[in-house]
Amino acid sequence: MLEELAPRWQAARESALRERRGGDRRRAAGAGPQRLAFVDRLLVTLVHLRLGIPHAGLAELHGVDHSTVSGAIREVRPLLATRGFAVPDRTGVRLRALEDLFAYADAEGVDLRIDGTEVQVRRPSAHRPGPPGVRLWQEEAEHHQDHHLQ
């Protein structure tokens, strides 16, 4: 898997860097700090997908910031998706799209069940007024100003 995905990741990375720079490299390939090598990026992504370990936990294990892990997963997941999913005991059979899965299940007489479980996610409010201490201070200042004017 590493030998298959590494060249595609490197090509995509070089293309993105070239576009961001607006031209050719100014330094040799591999110059500068690399926070996670590709093998670590692949490992982090696979562990996250398989075990559900949070990005912050994986970052702690690798000694990097959680945003580095998030970026690595964001880069590697599409590569894994285009590679498709191997079918056990069927060499050469890969399911790359949902249609492939349905066709395989139909051909093999497999009943598929879709889990439609809703997962509740708590998201912060988009319009927070700010920290309570700041708001309280502003209200007190306005109150004192009103009394001072009277």
Buried (B, 14 or more C-beta within 10 A) or exposed (E): EEEEBBEEBEEEEEEEEEEEEEEEEEEEEEEEEEBBEBEBBBBBBBBBEEEEBEBEBBBBEBEBBBEBBBBBBEBBEEBBEEBBEEBEEEEEEEBEEEEBBEEBEEEEEEEEEEEEEEEEEEEEEEEEEEEEEEEEEEEEEEEEEEEEEE
